[in-house]
């Protein structure tokens, strides 16, 4: 019989270790960051938060500013293509735009280890597929994009 527990941060940490899912604890937030997903190009943050009502898994993808309109136009379709994810755009004046993909496992009444692992793996798999779709659409910001070469000083442009 499976044991149903209301997961806290310690329990979630043990379950992730038991499932061999690599993560680290950030000193700037209370999230558990997923190393494999976070190391991918275009991913700003991929983390799991233990909240009062359950577990929130959230991934932020950094978008090119020129891709905002295309991403916004496709957002309804993407939400239908990825029904387990809630997708939205986060646009601030002081940072590059981001697409946020998140999923919530309600856990106030408890969850089992199998439910937890299924939730994490299914959400990570859907997020990886979303990431690949965004890469194919050329929406993601790449770190080397801001390293544009300076204009040559050989002649004036008019």
N, C-alpha and C positions, 0 to 999 in steps of 0.2 A: 504494500500500500504506500502511496506517495504521501509525504508529509507536506501539509499546507502551512506556510508561515507567512507572516507579514514581514516582508523584507526590509531590513535597514541597511545602512552603508556597509557594515561589517559582513552581513550575510551575502549581499550582492558581490562584494570583493571575493569571498570564499567561493561562490558559485562561478564567477568568471575564471578564477584560478583552476577550479575543478574541471572546467570545460576547455582549458588551455586557450582562452581568449586573451590576447595580450592587451594590456591597458596600463595606464599610469595615472596617479593622482596628481592633479594640478595644485600648485600652491596659491593660485590666484582665484580659484573658484572651488566649489565643492563637488565638481563633476569628476567622473571617471572617464578619462580620454582613451579612445580606442586607437592604439598605435598604428595598426595596419591601415586603417581607413584614413587616419589623419596624415599619414606620410604621403598620400597621393597628391599629385598636382591638382590644384584647384580647390582642395579642401582646406578650410580655415580651421574649423573645429569639428570634432566628432566625439560626442560625450554623452554619458548617461548620468542623469540626476535622480537621486532618491528623494521623492517628494512625499507629502502627507497622503495624497490620494493614490500614489503608485510610482511607477518608474517612467521617466521621460527620456527618450533617446533622441538626440537632436544633432543634426549635421548641417554645417553652413558651407555653402559653395560660393566662392568669390567670382562674381560676374564681371565681364568687360562692360564698361559704361555703354558702349555702342550696342550691346546685346539686350539692354533692359526692355525695349519695346517688343522685341521678338519673344523674349522669355515671358513677358506679361501676356502677350497674345496667346501663347501656348499653355499658360498655367492651368486653365480649365481642363484641357486635354490631358496634361500631365497628372493632375489630380485624379482623373478617371483611370489612367493607365497604371497608376500606383495607388490603389485604394487603401492600402494600409498606412500610407504616408500622408501627412498633411503638409502641403507645400505652399509657401508664400514668399514674397519678396520683401527684403528688409533694405530700405534705401535711406541712408543718412547723409547729411552734408559733409561729415568729417571722415567718411570711410568709403571704400568701394562698395557698390551694391552687392547684395548677397541673396542667394536663394536658400531658404531654410527648409529642410526636410525633417519632420519629427513624427514620432509615434509614441503613444502612451499605453502602458500596461496598467490597468486599474488593479491595485493590489491591497486596498484597505481591508478586504475580507480574506486576504492571503493568496499566495500562489505557490505552485510546486516548482521544484528545480526544473523539471521538463518544460513546464509552461514558460519559465523565465528564459531558458536557453532557446526555445522555439521563437519567442518574441525577439530576443537579441539577434539571432541568426537571420530570421526572416526580414527584420528591419535593416540589418547591415547588407543583406543580399539585394534588397530593393533599392537601397541607397547607392550601392555600387552600380547597379543597372542605370539608375537616374544619372549618376556621374558620367557614365559612358555615353548616355544620350546627350547630355549637355556638352561633352567633349566633341561629339560628332557634329553637333549644331554650331560649334565654335563660339559658345557663349562664355566659356570660362576664361578668367584672367590668368595668365601665366607670368610668373615672377620675372622672366627675362624680357617681357614685353616693354617694360619701362626703361630698358637699356638700349634705347634707340640711338644709333650713331649720330653725332653732331653733323650738321650740314658742312659740306666741304667748303673751304674758304677760297676756292679757286676763282669763283666768279659770282657776280651779283645776280640774283633772281628778280625778274620784273614781271 
